[in-house]
Amino acid sequence: MFAGFKGVGWTFRLARGVGCGLARDGYAQGMAGHELDTNDPIELFGEWMREAERSEPNDANAVALATATADGVPSVRMVLMKQVDAKGFCFFTNAESEKGMQILENPRAAMCFHWKTLRRQVRVAGPVVELPAANVDEYFHSRSRRSQMGAAVSEQSRPLGSREELEARLARFSEEHPDVVPRPEYWRGYCMRAERMEFWMDGMDRLHDRFLFVAGADGWTMQRLYP
Ligand SMILES: Cc1cc2nc3c(=O)[nH]c(=O)nc-3n(C[C@H](O)[C@H](O)[C@H](O)COP(=O)(O)O)c2cc1C
């Protein structure tokens, strides 16, 4: 389930004139000036993600994740988006970190993907729910022993006296758990269900293309926006 992006969890079809980067008069190959021919932004996201996996030097699934306190003070950081399906855009983190605490008190988030080489951006926003423990266990134990231990010994986002303290903690933990690394209860998975998705493509002279999808009772509606 969490084996990566290729062929996992979702399918897509080519959005003619978007995924293909078809040129139009006055525009360079791959630049803006296109129409969308899909009503399914998740499918389109899958297409763009696959192209990003081919074009970006690393971590095409890296995404800026914005959360906020209950009274609306925002914060943002990068995470790795590990799965996209009907539940939403999923990532894993420490529930006691700053972002974890903010999701607890205000379970909404926004994400922004930026693929530099493709000159594309995707923004997504919606409510956040936790993944079932079984899914989190599966993902946690699919990672290397060192990654599991690193997650287990980190009191993410809280003050740390020194690098030595962290490394001593890791060494002690490794001795105490020579075989299976138990998933710490605070290591969780979260999924943000997409209510709004905006696809942005770079254009010449600031004439970028923007397509906003909004989820409604009858499915998605799509609207072109001024750049
Ligand atoms: C490319 C990249 C990917 C990252 N992926 C994750 C991730 O998947 N989960 C995570 O907890 N932190 C990840 N981090 C670290 C976070 O950006 C952040 O430092 C950490 O989660 C603490 O954030 P917080 O204090 O806002 O909760 C990543 C950082 C980078 C630069």
The ligand as a Tripos MOL2 file, in Angstrom:
@<TRIPOS>MOLECULE
LIG
   31    33     1     0     0
SMALL
NO_CHARGES

@<TRIPOS>ATOM
      1 C1         11.9470   17.3100    1.8940 C.3       1 LIG1
      2 C2         11.5270   17.1540    3.3410 C.ar      1 LIG1
      3 C3         10.6630   16.1370    3.6930 C.ar      1 LIG1
      4 C4         10.2680   15.9710    5.0140 C.ar      1 LIG1
      5 N1          9.3600   14.9810    5.3070 N.ar      1 LIG1
      6 C5          8.8950   14.8750    6.5690 C.ar      1 LIG1
      7 C6          7.8780   13.9270    6.8630 C.ar      1 LIG1
      8 O1          7.3720   13.1920    6.0010 O.2       1 LIG1
      9 N2          7.4380   13.8570    8.1470 N.ar      1 LIG1
     10 C7          7.9460   14.6590    9.1360 C.ar      1 LIG1
     11 O2          7.5090   14.5390   10.2780 O.2       1 LIG1
     12 N3          8.8830   15.5880    8.8710 N.ar      1 LIG1
     13 C8          9.3700   15.7200    7.6110 C.ar      1 LIG1
     14 N4         10.3310   16.6670    7.3320 N.ar      1 LIG1
     15 C9         10.7890   17.5600    8.4130 C.3       1 LIG1
     16 C10         9.7570   18.7010    8.5930 C.3       1 LIG1
     17 O3          9.9130   19.6670    7.5710 O.3       1 LIG1
     18 C11         9.8290   19.3860    9.9630 C.3       1 LIG1
     19 O4         11.1320   19.8350   10.2290 O.3       1 LIG1
     20 C12         9.3940   18.4700   11.1100 C.3       1 LIG1
     21 O5          8.3330   17.6170   10.7300 O.3       1 LIG1
     22 C13         8.9390   19.3060   12.2990 C.3       1 LIG1
     23 O6          7.9060   20.1620   11.8980 O.3       1 LIG1
     24 P1          6.9500   20.9050   12.9520 P.3       1 LIG1
     25 O7          7.8280   21.3990   14.0720 O.co2     1 LIG1
     26 O8          6.3240   22.0380   12.1960 O.co2     1 LIG1
     27 O9          5.9240   19.9130   13.4320 O.co2     1 LIG1
     28 C14        10.7620   16.8440    6.0230 C.ar      1 LIG1
     29 C15        11.6440   17.8660    5.6630 C.ar      1 LIG1
     30 C16        12.0220   18.0080    4.3400 C.ar      1 LIG1
     31 C17        12.9630   19.1560    3.9820 C.3       1 LIG1
@<TRIPOS>BOND
     1     1     2 1
     2     2     3 ar
     3     2    30 ar
     4     3     4 ar
     5     4     5 ar
     6     4    28 ar
     7     5     6 ar
     8     6     7 ar
     9     6    13 1
    10     7     8 2
    11     7     9 ar
    12     9    10 ar
    13    10    11 2
    14    10    12 ar
    15    12    13 ar
    16    13    14 ar
    17    14    15 1
    18    14    28 ar
    19    15    16 1
    20    16    17 1
    21    16    18 1
    22    18    19 1
    23    18    20 1
    24    20    21 1
    25    20    22 1
    26    22    23 1
    27    23    24 1
    28    24    25 2
    29    24    26 1
    30    24    27 1
    31    28    29 ar
    32    29    30 ar
    33    30    31 1
@<TRIPOS>SUBSTRUCTURE
     1 LIG1         1 GROUP 0 **** ****
